[in-house]
Structure formats: C-alpha cells, structure tokens
Amino acid sequence: MVANLPNHGKFHWPFLCCKHTRINDQFNFFYGPEFQGFYNYEKADEITSYNVIQSTKTTTYGIGLGFILGFSYSITSNVSLSAEIVPNFTYLKSKNDDITVNSYNFELSNQQAGITISYKF
C-alpha cells in the first residue's frame, strides 16, 4: 500500500502599474508592467508497503516580470467589461533533498488571461 499525504503552501504576489489610454467614450486600452514573486512549499509523506514513511520536501521560489495588455468597454456608466493578457518571463529555483533546479520560463497562454465584468457603486 502506498499513500501520498501532501502538505503545502503557495504564495504568488503581483504588483502592477498600469497606464490607461482612452480610445473613445466607451473603450479604454491599458498596459503596463507586473512585477511578480513566487513561493511554494510542499511536503509529501509516502507510506511504503513496509510501513516506512519517506518524506520529500520541495521549496520553490522565484521572480518574474509580466506585461499587461488589455481593453475595457463601458457598457453603462456603472458596468464595464474588460479583457487582458499577461505575457511574462519568470525565473524559478526549486530545491528538494538532493536536487536543485533553476528554470527560466516565458509564458504566453490563456492561463494568464482574464475577463472581468465590474460594477461601480
């Protein structure tokens, strides 16, 4: 019998500064950098068939820089619809008991895309 019992914590904290450019009364274009920080800790205890617990601890941290590109459309004076993408470049370092992995990533995918409907009170 093998059981995997994970314990983990994860943080991703973006900091962004956007500039807005008005196209007309209803459309706005916004863009700007997004500075990113990452931290992830995971501990997995595996119980083997001999009832021996093997623990693996992995820590991952890194930094990144993204660039926000988006549009917003004012449906009414209180309701707006916006869409954005955030292509980004990240550096990550992962460490477990025996191995250290350094990675550089460039991401341009729909995972970083967002669609928002907002209401102004």
The first five atom37 places (N, CA, C, CB, O) and aatype in JSON, in Angstrom:
{
  "aatype": [12, 19, 0, 2, 10, 14, 2, 8, 7, 11, 13, 8, 17, 14, 13, 10, 4, 4, 11, 8, 16, 1, 9, 2, 3, 5, 13, 2, 13, 13, 18, 7, 14, 6, 13, 5, 7, 13, 18, 2, 18, 6, 11, 0, 3, 6, 9, 16, 15, 18, 2, 19, 9, 5, 15, 16, 11, 16, 16, 16, 18, 7, 9, 7, 10, 7, 13, 9, 10, 7, 13, 15, 18, 15, 9, 16, 15, 2, 19, 15, 10, 15, 0, 6, 9, 19, 14, 2, 13, 16, 18, 10, 11, 15, 11, 2, 3, 3, 9, 16, 19, 2, 15, 18, 2, 13, 6, 10, 15, 2, 5, 5, 0, 7, 9, 16, 9, 15, 18, 11, 13],
  "atom_mask": [
    [1, 1, 1, 1, 1],
    [1, 1, 1, 1, 1],
    [1, 1, 1, 1, 1],
    [1, 1, 1, 1, 1],
    [1, 1, 1, 1, 1],
    [1, 1, 1, 1, 1],
    [1, 1, 1, 1, 1],
    [1, 1, 1, 1, 1],
    [1, 1, 1, 0, 1],
    [1, 1, 1, 1, 1],
    [1, 1, 1, 1, 1],
    [1, 1, 1, 1, 1],
    [1, 1, 1, 1, 1],
    [1, 1, 1, 1, 1],
    [1, 1, 1, 1, 1],
    [1, 1, 1, 1, 1],
    [1, 1, 1, 1, 1],
    [1, 1, 1, 1, 1],
    [1, 1, 1, 1, 1],
    [1, 1, 1, 1, 1],
    [1, 1, 1, 1, 1],
    [1, 1, 1, 1, 1],
    [1, 1, 1, 1, 1],
    [1, 1, 1, 1, 1],
    [1, 1, 1, 1, 1],
    [1, 1, 1, 1, 1],
    [1, 1, 1, 1, 1],
    [1, 1, 1, 1, 1],
    [1, 1, 1, 1, 1],
    [1, 1, 1, 1, 1],
    [1, 1, 1, 1, 1],
    [1, 1, 1, 0, 1],
    [1, 1, 1, 1, 1],
    [1, 1, 1, 1, 1],
    [1, 1, 1, 1, 1],
    [1, 1, 1, 1, 1],
    [1, 1, 1, 0, 1],
    [1, 1, 1, 1, 1],
    [1, 1, 1, 1, 1],
    [1, 1, 1, 1, 1],
    [1, 1, 1, 1, 1],
    [1, 1, 1, 1, 1],
    [1, 1, 1, 1, 1],
    [1, 1, 1, 1, 1],
    [1, 1, 1, 1, 1],
    [1, 1, 1, 1, 1],
    [1, 1, 1, 1, 1],
    [1, 1, 1, 1, 1],
    [1, 1, 1, 1, 1],
    [1, 1, 1, 1, 1],
    [1, 1, 1, 1, 1],
    [1, 1, 1, 1, 1],
    [1, 1, 1, 1, 1],
    [1, 1, 1, 1, 1],
    [1, 1, 1, 1, 1],
    [1, 1, 1, 1, 1],
    [1, 1, 1, 1, 1],
    [1, 1, 1, 1, 1],
    [1, 1, 1, 1, 1],
    [1, 1, 1, 1, 1],
    [1, 1, 1, 1, 1],
    [1, 1, 1, 0, 1],
    [1, 1, 1, 1, 1],
    [1, 1, 1, 0, 1],
    [1, 1, 1, 1, 1],
    [1, 1, 1, 0, 1],
    [1, 1, 1, 1, 1],
    [1, 1, 1, 1, 1],
    [1, 1, 1, 1, 1],
    [1, 1, 1, 0, 1],
    [1, 1, 1, 1, 1],
    [1, 1, 1, 1, 1],
    [1, 1, 1, 1, 1],
    [1, 1, 1, 1, 1],
    [1, 1, 1, 1, 1],
    [1, 1, 1, 1, 1],
    [1, 1, 1, 1, 1],
    [1, 1, 1, 1, 1],
    [1, 1, 1, 1, 1],
    [1, 1, 1, 1, 1],
    [1, 1, 1, 1, 1],
    [1, 1, 1, 1, 1],
    [1, 1, 1, 1, 1],
    [1, 1, 1, 1, 1],
    [1, 1, 1, 1, 1],
    [1, 1, 1, 1, 1],
    [1, 1, 1, 1, 1],
    [1, 1, 1, 1, 1],
    [1, 1, 1, 1, 1],
    [1, 1, 1, 1, 1],
    [1, 1, 1, 1, 1],
    [1, 1, 1, 1, 1],
    [1, 1, 1, 1, 1],
    [1, 1, 1, 1, 1],
    [1, 1, 1, 1, 1],
    [1, 1, 1, 1, 1],
    [1, 1, 1, 1, 1],
    [1, 1, 1, 1, 1],
    [1, 1, 1, 1, 1],
    [1, 1, 1, 1, 1],
    [1, 1, 1, 1, 1],
    [1, 1, 1, 1, 1],
    [1, 1, 1, 1, 1],
    [1, 1, 1, 1, 1],
    [1, 1, 1, 1, 1],
    [1, 1, 1, 1, 1],
    [1, 1, 1, 1, 1],
    [1, 1, 1, 1, 1],
    [1, 1, 1, 1, 1],
    [1, 1, 1, 1, 1],
    [1, 1, 1, 1, 1],
    [1, 1, 1, 1, 1],
    [1, 1, 1, 1, 1],
    [1, 1, 1, 0, 1],
    [1, 1, 1, 1, 1],
    [1, 1, 1, 1, 1],
    [1, 1, 1, 1, 1],
    [1, 1, 1, 1, 1],
    [1, 1, 1, 1, 1],
    [1, 1, 1, 1, 1],
    [1, 1, 1, 1, 1]
  ],
  "atom_positions": [
    [[0.84, -1.19, 0.0], [0.0, 0.0, 0.0], [0.88, 1.24, 0.0], [-0.96, 0.0, 1.22], [1.79, 1.37, 0.82]],
    [[0.6, 2.13, -0.91], [1.35, 3.38, -0.99], [0.36, 4.52, -0.85], [2.15, 3.48, -2.32], [-0.63, 4.59, -1.58]],
    [[0.62, 5.42, 0.09], [-0.25, 6.59, 0.29], [0.61, 7.84, 0.17], [-0.98, 6.54, 1.68], [1.75, 7.87, 0.63]],
    [[0.07, 8.84, -0.44], [0.77, 10.11, -0.58], [-0.02, 11.16, 0.19], [0.95, 10.52, -2.08], [-1.17, 11.42, -0.13]],
    [[0.59, 11.75, 1.2], [-0.08, 12.71, 2.07], [0.59, 14.07, 1.92], [-0.05, 12.23, 3.55], [1.56, 14.35, 2.63]],
    [[0.11, 14.94, 1.01], [0.8, 16.21, 0.78], [0.44, 17.28, 1.8], [0.49, 16.72, -0.6], [-0.7, 17.37, 2.26]],
    [[1.42, 18.09, 2.13], [1.24, 19.32, 2.9], [1.92, 20.41, 2.1], [1.84, 19.22, 4.37], [3.08, 20.26, 1.72]],
    [[1.22, 21.51, 1.83], [1.85, 22.53, 1.0], [1.26, 23.9, 1.27], [1.7, 22.18, -0.46], [0.15, 24.04, 1.8]],
    [[2.02, 24.89, 0.89], [1.58, 26.27, 0.93], [2.1, 26.98, -0.3], [0.0, 0.0, 0.0], [3.17, 26.65, -0.8]],
    [[1.34, 27.95, -0.8], [1.74, 28.62, -2.04], [1.37, 30.08, -1.97], [1.08, 27.96, -3.26], [0.29, 30.44, -1.5]],
    [[2.27, 30.94, -2.43], [2.03, 32.37, -2.49], [2.45, 32.89, -3.86], [2.78, 33.12, -1.36], [3.48, 32.48, -4.39]],
    [[1.67, 33.78, -4.41], [2.01, 34.49, -5.66], [1.56, 35.92, -5.43], [1.33, 33.83, -6.96], [0.36, 36.17, -5.28]],
    [[2.47, 36.85, -5.42], [2.1, 38.22, -5.14], [2.52, 39.12, -6.3], [2.73, 38.71, -3.82], [3.7, 39.4, -6.48]],
    [[1.53, 39.57, -7.11], [1.86, 40.5, -8.19], [1.78, 41.95, -7.73], [0.93, 40.28, -9.39], [1.01, 42.28, -6.82]],
    [[2.55, 42.79, -8.33], [2.49, 44.23, -8.13], [2.48, 44.86, -9.51], [3.7, 44.77, -7.25], [3.39, 44.62, -10.3]],
    [[1.46, 45.64, -9.82], [1.34, 46.16, -11.17], [1.15, 47.65, -11.19], [0.21, 45.49, -11.88], [0.67, 48.25, -10.23]],
    [[1.54, 48.25, -12.31], [1.36, 49.69, -12.55], [0.86, 49.83, -13.97], [2.7, 50.5, -12.32], [1.62, 49.63, -14.92]],
    [[-0.39, 50.16, -14.13], [-0.99, 50.25, -15.47], [-1.22, 51.7, -15.87], [-2.32, 49.48, -15.52], [-1.5, 52.56, -15.03]],
    [[-1.09, 51.94, -17.16], [-1.45, 53.23, -17.75], [-2.69, 53.01, -18.59], [-0.28, 53.83, -18.6], [-2.8, 52.01, -19.3]],
    [[-3.61, 53.94, -18.52], [-4.86, 53.86, -19.28], [-4.84, 54.9, -20.4], [-6.09, 54.07, -18.36], [-4.47, 56.05, -20.18]],
    [[-5.24, 54.47, -21.59], [-5.36, 55.36, -22.73], [-6.8, 55.29, -23.22], [-4.36, 54.97, -23.87], [-7.31, 54.23, -23.57]],
    [[-7.44, 56.43, -23.25], [-8.84, 56.49, -23.68], [-8.9, 56.49, -25.21], [-9.54, 57.75, -23.11], [-8.29, 57.34, -25.86]],
    [[-9.62, 55.54, -25.78], [-9.79, 55.46, -27.23], [-11.0, 56.27, -27.66], [-9.93, 53.99, -27.69], [-10.93, 57.07, -28.6]],
    [[-12.12, 56.07, -26.97], [-13.31, 56.9, -27.16], [-14.09, 56.88, -25.85], [-14.21, 56.39, -28.36], [-13.54, 56.47, -24.83]],
    [[-15.35, 57.31, -25.85], [-16.12, 57.39, -24.6], [-16.33, 56.03, -23.95], [-17.46, 58.03, -24.87], [-16.51, 55.96, -22.73]],
    [[-16.31, 54.95, -24.73], [-16.6, 53.63, -24.17], [-15.38, 52.72, -24.08], [-17.65, 52.96, -24.99], [-15.36, 51.83, -23.22]],
    [[-14.38, 52.89, -24.92], [-13.23, 52.0, -24.95], [-12.0, 52.63, -24.31], [-12.91, 51.6, -26.38], [-11.7, 53.8, -24.53]],
    [[-11.31, 51.83, -23.5], [-10.02, 52.21, -22.93], [-9.03, 51.08, -23.2], [-10.14, 52.5, -21.4], [-9.39, 49.91, -23.18]],
    [[-7.81, 51.45, -23.44], [-6.71, 50.5, -23.59], [-5.81, 50.67, -22.37], [-5.92, 50.71, -24.94], [-5.49, 51.8, -22.01]],
    [[-5.4, 49.58, -21.74], [-4.48, 49.71, -20.62], [-3.3, 48.74, -20.79], [-5.21, 49.43, -19.28], [-3.43, 47.68, -21.39]],
    [[-2.17, 49.16, -20.24], [-0.94, 48.38, -20.38], [0.01, 48.77, -19.26], [-0.28, 48.61, -21.77], [-0.12, 49.83, -18.65]],
    [[0.96, 47.9, -19.0], [1.97, 48.22, -18.0], [2.63, 46.99, -17.44], [0.0, 0.0, 0.0], [2.17, 45.87, -17.69]],
    [[3.7, 47.18, -16.69], [4.44, 46.05, -16.14], [3.74, 45.45, -14.92], [5.85, 46.48, -15.76], [2.99, 46.13, -14.21]],
    [[3.99, 44.17, -14.7], [3.53, 43.47, -13.5], [4.74, 42.75, -12.92], [2.34, 42.47, -13.81], [5.28, 41.84, -13.55]],
    [[5.16, 43.14, -11.74], [6.27, 42.5, -11.06], [5.71, 41.36, -10.22], [7.08, 43.52, -10.19], [4.71, 41.54, -9.53]],
    [[6.35, 40.19, -10.28], [5.79, 39.0, -9.65], [6.8, 38.37, -8.7], [5.36, 37.99, -10.7], [8.01, 38.43, -8.91]],
    [[6.28, 37.77, -7.65], [7.08, 36.98, -6.73], [6.36, 35.67, -6.46], [0.0, 0.0, 0.0], [5.13, 35.64, -6.4]],
    [[7.11, 34.59, -6.29], [6.53, 33.27, -6.11], [7.2, 32.57, -4.93], [6.66, 32.43, -7.39], [8.4, 32.71, -4.71]],
    [[6.41, 31.81, -4.2], [6.94, 30.92, -3.17], [6.01, 29.73, -3.05], [7.1, 31.66, -1.79], [4.79, 29.9, -2.98]],
    [[6.57, 28.54, -3.02], [5.77, 27.33, -2.86], [6.56, 26.34, -2.0], [5.41, 26.69, -4.25], [7.75, 26.13, -2.22]],
    [[5.89, 25.75, -1.02], [6.49, 24.72, -0.17], [5.58, 23.51, -0.21], [6.71, 25.22, 1.3], [4.37, 23.63, -0.05]],
    [[6.16, 22.35, -0.42], [5.36, 21.13, -0.45], [6.11, 20.02, 0.26], [5.03, 20.72, -1.91], [7.3, 19.81, 0.04]],
    [[5.39, 19.3, 1.12], [5.95, 18.15, 1.81], [5.04, 16.97, 1.52], [6.08, 18.41, 3.36], [3.83, 17.05, 1.72]],
    [[5.63, 15.88, 1.06], [4.85, 14.67, 0.76], [5.43, 13.52, 1.57], [4.86, 14.35, -0.77], [6.63, 13.24, 1.5]],
    [[4.58, 12.85, 2.32], [4.96, 11.66, 3.07], [4.4, 10.44, 2.36], [4.46, 11.73, 4.55], [3.19, 10.33, 2.15]],
    [[5.29, 9.54, 1.98], [4.86, 8.33, 1.29], [5.02, 7.15, 2.24], [5.68, 8.1, -0.01], [6.1, 6.92, 2.78]],
    [[3.94, 6.42, 2.43], [3.96, 5.24, 3.29], [4.11, 4.03, 2.38], [2.66, 5.13, 4.19], [3.23, 3.74, 1.57]],
    [[5.23, 3.32, 2.51], [5.5, 2.18, 1.64], [4.81, 0.93, 2.16], [7.02, 1.94, 1.51], [4.17, 0.95, 3.21]],
    [[4.94, -0.15, 1.4], [4.3, -1.41, 1.8], [4.92, -1.99, 3.07], [4.4, -2.43, 0.67], [4.32, -2.86, 3.7]],
    [[6.11, -1.53, 3.45], [6.76, -1.99, 4.69], [6.51, -1.03, 5.84], [8.26, -2.14, 4.47], [7.21, -1.09, 6.85]],
    [[5.52, -0.16, 5.71], [5.15, 0.84, 6.72], [6.31, 1.77, 7.08], [4.66, 0.15, 7.97], [6.47, 2.16, 8.24]],
    [[7.11, 2.11, 6.09], [8.19, 3.06, 6.25], [7.72, 4.38, 5.63], [9.52, 2.55, 5.59], [7.22, 4.4, 4.51]],
    [[7.88, 5.46, 6.37], [7.48, 6.77, 5.86], [8.69, 7.43, 5.21], [6.89, 7.67, 7.01], [9.72, 7.64, 5.84]],
    [[8.53, 7.77, 3.93], [9.56, 8.5, 3.21], [9.04, 9.91, 2.97], [9.95, 7.79, 1.87], [7.98, 10.08, 2.36]],
    [[9.76, 10.9, 3.43], [9.33, 12.29, 3.27], [10.14, 12.98, 2.18], [9.48, 13.06, 4.6], [11.34, 12.78, 2.05]],
    [[9.44, 13.78, 1.39], [10.07, 14.62, 0.39], [9.6, 16.04, 0.61], [9.75, 14.13, -1.06], [8.39, 16.31, 0.65]],
    [[10.54, 16.96, 0.74], [10.21, 18.37, 0.91], [10.76, 19.13, -0.29], [10.8, 18.94, 2.25], [11.92, 18.98, -0.65]],
    [[9.91, 19.94, -0.9], [10.31, 20.74, -2.05], [9.96, 22.19, -1.81], [9.64, 20.22, -3.35], [8.82, 22.51, -1.44]],
    [[10.91, 23.07, -2.01], [10.7, 24.51, -1.89], [11.0, 25.15, -3.24], [11.59, 25.13, -0.76], [12.05, 24.89, -3.84]],
    [[10.08, 25.98, -3.71], [10.26, 26.68, -4.98], [10.04, 28.17, -4.73], [9.28, 26.14, -6.07], [9.07, 28.56, -4.08]],
    [[10.92, 28.99, -5.25], [10.73, 30.43, -5.17], [11.27, 31.07, -6.44], [11.44, 31.02, -3.91], [12.09, 30.49, -7.15]],
    [[10.81, 32.27, -6.71], [11.26, 32.93, -7.92], [10.7, 34.32, -8.08], [0.0, 0.0, 0.0], [9.92, 34.81, -7.26]],
    [[11.12, 34.95, -9.16], [10.66, 36.29, -9.5], [10.25, 36.3, -10.97], [11.77, 37.36, -9.22], [10.65, 35.43, -11.74]],
    [[9.46, 37.29, -11.34], [9.03, 37.37, -12.72], [8.65, 38.79, -13.1], [0.0, 0.0, 0.0], [8.45, 39.66, -12.25]],
    [[8.56, 38.98, -14.39], [8.13, 40.26, -14.93], [7.13, 39.97, -16.04], [9.33, 41.1, -15.45], [7.44, 39.28, -17.01]],
    [[5.93, 40.51, -15.89], [4.91, 40.36, -16.91], [4.57, 41.72, -17.5], [0.0, 0.0, 0.0], [4.99, 42.76, -16.98]],
    [[3.82, 41.7, -18.57], [3.38, 42.94, -19.19], [1.9, 42.82, -19.5], [4.21, 43.26, -20.48], [1.5, 41.98, -20.31]],
    [[1.09, 43.64, -18.86], [-0.36, 43.59, -19.01], [-0.77, 44.35, -20.27], [-1.07, 44.18, -17.77], [-0.33, 45.48, -20.5]],
    [[-1.61, 43.71, -21.07], [-2.23, 44.34, -22.24], [-3.72, 44.08, -22.16], [-1.62, 43.79, -23.59], [-4.13, 42.92, -22.07]],
    [[-4.53, 45.13, -22.18], [-5.97, 44.91, -22.05], [-6.81, 46.03, -22.59], [0.0, 0.0, 0.0], [-6.33, 47.12, -22.89]],
    [[-8.09, 45.73, -22.7], [-9.1, 46.68, -23.14], [-10.24, 46.66, -22.14], [-9.61, 46.35, -24.56], [-10.52, 45.63, -21.54]],
    [[-10.89, 47.79, -21.96], [-12.12, 47.83, -21.18], [-13.18, 48.55, -22.0], [-11.9, 48.53, -19.79], [-12.9, 49.49, -22.74]],
    [[-14.4, 48.09, -21.84], [-15.54, 48.64, -22.57], [-16.61, 49.01, -21.56], [-16.1, 47.61, -23.63], [-17.05, 48.16, -20.78]],
    [[-17.04, 50.27, -21.55], [-18.1, 50.72, -20.64], [-19.45, 50.42, -21.26], [-17.96, 52.25, -20.34], [-19.84, 51.02, -22.26]],
    [[-20.17, 49.48, -20.66], [-21.5, 49.1, -21.14], [-22.5, 50.18, -20.74], [-21.92, 47.72, -20.58], [-23.3, 50.64, -21.56]],
    [[-22.46, 50.56, -19.47], [-23.24, 51.68, -18.95], [-22.29, 52.54, -18.12], [-24.49, 51.19, -18.09], [-21.09, 52.27, -18.09]],
    [[-22.81, 53.56, -17.46], [-21.93, 54.39, -16.62], [-21.44, 53.61, -15.4], [-22.67, 55.65, -16.16], [-20.43, 53.99, -14.8]],
    [[-22.12, 52.53, -15.02], [-21.73, 51.75, -13.85], [-21.15, 50.37, -14.18], [-22.9, 51.58, -12.95], [-20.49, 49.78, -13.33]],
    [[-21.39, 49.85, -15.37], [-20.98, 48.48, -15.71], [-19.94, 48.53, -16.83], [-22.21, 47.62, -16.13], [-20.12, 49.21, -17.83]],
    [[-18.86, 47.78, -16.64], [-17.84, 47.7, -17.68], [-17.36, 46.25, -17.83], [-16.65, 48.63, -17.36], [-17.46, 45.44, -16.91]],
    [[-16.85, 45.96, -19.0], [-16.32, 44.65, -19.34], [-14.87, 44.85, -19.77], [-17.17, 43.96, -20.48], [-14.57, 45.73, -20.58]],
    [[-13.97, 44.04, -19.24], [-12.57, 44.17, -19.62], [-11.96, 42.8, -19.89], [-11.77, 44.9, -18.51], [-12.42, 41.79, -19.37]],
    [[-10.94, 42.8, -20.72], [-10.19, 41.58, -21.06], [-8.71, 41.94, -21.08], [-10.65, 40.98, -22.44], [-8.32, 43.02, -21.53]],
    [[-7.9, 41.02, -20.58], [-6.46, 41.28, -20.52], [-5.67, 40.0, -20.68], [-6.1, 41.97, -19.21], [-6.16, 38.91, -20.39]],
    [[-4.45, 40.14, -21.15], [-3.48, 39.05, -21.16], [-2.22, 39.56, -20.46], [-3.18, 38.56, -22.62], [-1.95, 40.76, -20.43]],
    [[-1.45, 38.61, -19.92], [-0.23, 38.98, -19.2], [0.9, 38.04, -19.64], [-0.44, 38.92, -17.65], [1.19, 37.07, -18.94]],
    [[1.53, 38.3, -20.78], [2.71, 37.51, -21.1], [3.78, 37.81, -20.05], [3.24, 37.82, -22.54], [3.93, 38.95, -19.61]],
    [[4.54, 36.77, -19.65], [5.54, 37.02, -18.6], [6.77, 36.16, -18.77], [4.93, 36.77, -17.24], [6.77, 35.14, -19.46]],
    [[7.82, 36.6, -18.12], [9.1, 35.9, -18.06], [9.4, 35.67, -16.59], [10.25, 36.72, -18.77], [9.33, 36.6, -15.79]],
    [[9.72, 34.42, -16.21], [9.98, 34.11, -14.8], [11.27, 33.32, -14.64], [8.8, 33.32, -14.21], [11.71, 32.59, -15.53]],
    [[11.86, 33.49, -13.48], [12.99, 32.67, -13.04], [12.53, 31.95, -11.78], [14.29, 33.55, -12.76], [12.04, 32.58, -10.84]],
    [[12.66, 30.62, -11.76], [12.26, 29.82, -10.61], [13.42, 28.94, -10.16], [11.03, 28.96, -10.95], [14.2, 28.46, -10.98]],
    [[13.52, 28.75, -8.85], [14.52, 27.85, -8.28], [13.78, 26.87, -7.38], [15.62, 28.64, -7.48], [13.09, 27.27, -6.44]],
    [[13.93, 25.58, -7.67], [13.29, 24.52, -6.88], [14.36, 23.69, -6.2], [12.38, 23.62, -7.77], [15.36, 23.32, -6.82]],
    [[14.15, 23.41, -4.92], [15.1, 22.6, -4.16], [14.34, 21.51, -3.43], [15.91, 23.47, -3.16], [13.31, 21.77, -2.8]],
    [[14.85, 20.28, -3.51], [14.37, 19.25, -2.6], [15.6, 18.66, -1.91], [13.53, 18.14, -3.35], [16.67, 19.28, -1.93]],
    [[15.47, 17.49, -1.32], [16.56, 16.95, -0.51], [17.87, 16.79, -1.3], [16.15, 15.62, 0.05], [18.94, 17.06, -0.75]],
    [[17.8, 16.37, -2.56], [19.01, 16.06, -3.32], [19.26, 16.97, -4.51], [18.94, 14.66, -3.8], [20.41, 17.12, -4.94]],
    [[18.23, 17.59, -5.05], [18.33, 18.23, -6.35], [17.93, 19.7, -6.26], [17.44, 17.51, -7.37], [17.01, 20.07, -5.53]],
    [[18.65, 20.54, -7.01], [18.28, 21.94, -7.2], [18.08, 22.17, -8.69], [19.36, 22.92, -6.6], [18.94, 21.82, -9.5]],
    [[16.95, 22.77, -9.04], [16.63, 23.03, -10.45], [16.41, 24.53, -10.61], [15.37, 22.22, -10.91], [15.6, 25.13, -9.9]],
    [[17.13, 25.13, -11.55], [16.92, 26.53, -11.93], [16.23, 26.54, -13.28], [18.27, 27.32, -11.98], [16.65, 25.84, -14.21]],
    [[15.17, 27.33, -13.41], [14.47, 27.37, -14.7], [14.1, 28.79, -15.06], [13.21, 26.48, -14.66], [13.81, 29.63, -14.19]],
    [[14.11, 29.05, -16.35], [13.67, 30.31, -16.92], [12.49, 29.99, -17.82], [14.83, 31.04, -17.71], [12.56, 29.07, -18.63]],
    [[11.42, 30.74, -17.69], [10.21, 30.45, -18.45], [9.67, 31.72, -19.1], [9.13, 29.83, -17.55], [9.71, 32.81, -18.52]],
    [[9.18, 31.57, -20.31], [8.42, 32.62, -20.96], [7.04, 32.05, -21.2], [9.09, 33.11, -22.3], [6.91, 30.96, -21.76]],
    [[6.0, 32.77, -20.77], [4.64, 32.25, -20.89], [3.75, 33.25, -21.6], [4.06, 31.92, -19.5], [3.68, 34.43, -21.25]],
    [[3.07, 32.75, -22.61], [2.04, 33.5, -23.3], [0.93, 32.5, -23.56], [2.58, 34.16, -24.65], [0.91, 31.82, -24.58]],
    [[0.0, 32.42, -22.61], [-1.07, 31.43, -22.71], [-2.35, 32.01, -22.14], [-0.69, 30.13, -21.97], [-2.35, 33.1, -21.56]],
    [[-3.43, 31.28, -22.3], [-4.7, 31.75, -21.76], [-4.79, 31.55, -20.25], [-5.85, 31.05, -22.45], [-5.77, 31.98, -19.64]],
    [[-3.81, 30.91, -19.64], [-3.81, 30.77, -18.18], [-3.65, 32.14, -17.51], [-2.68, 29.82, -17.72], [-4.17, 32.37, -16.42]],
    [[-2.95, 33.03, -18.16], [-2.74, 34.37, -17.63], [-3.74, 35.39, -18.19], [-1.34, 34.83, -17.92], [-3.57, 36.59, -17.96]],
    [[-4.76, 34.93, -18.9], [-5.76, 35.84, -19.48], [-6.88, 36.06, -18.46], [-6.33, 35.27, -20.81], [-7.15, 35.2, -17.63]],
    [[-7.52, 37.21, -18.56], [-8.62, 37.5, -17.64], [-9.73, 38.26, -18.33], [0.0, 0.0, 0.0], [-9.49, 39.12, -19.18]],
    [[-10.95, 37.93, -17.96], [-12.13, 38.66, -18.41], [-12.88, 39.07, -17.16], [-13.04, 37.78, -19.37], [-13.15, 38.25, -16.29]],
    [[-13.21, 40.35, -17.06], [-13.84, 40.88, -15.85], [-15.07, 41.71, -16.21], [-12.85, 41.74, -15.05], [-15.04, 42.52, -17.13]],
    [[-16.14, 41.47, -15.48], [-17.32, 42.35, -15.53], [-17.34, 43.08, -14.2], [-18.68, 41.54, -15.79], [-17.37, 42.44, -13.14]],
    [[-17.32, 44.4, -14.23], [-17.27, 45.16, -12.98], [-18.44, 46.13, -12.89], [-15.95, 45.92, -12.87], [-18.99, 46.6, -13.89]],
    [[-18.8, 46.4, -11.64], [-19.9, 47.33, -11.35], [-19.37, 48.4, -10.41], [-21.12, 46.59, -10.72], [-18.78, 48.08, -9.38]],
    [[-19.56, 49.67, -10.75], [-19.14, 50.79, -9.91], [-20.3, 51.2, -9.02], [-18.64, 51.99, -10.77], [-21.4, 51.46, -9.5]],
    [[-20.04, 51.27, -7.73], [-21.08, 51.68, -6.78], [-21.12, 53.18, -6.65], [-20.85, 51.05, -5.41], [-21.93, 53.71, -5.89]]
  ]
}
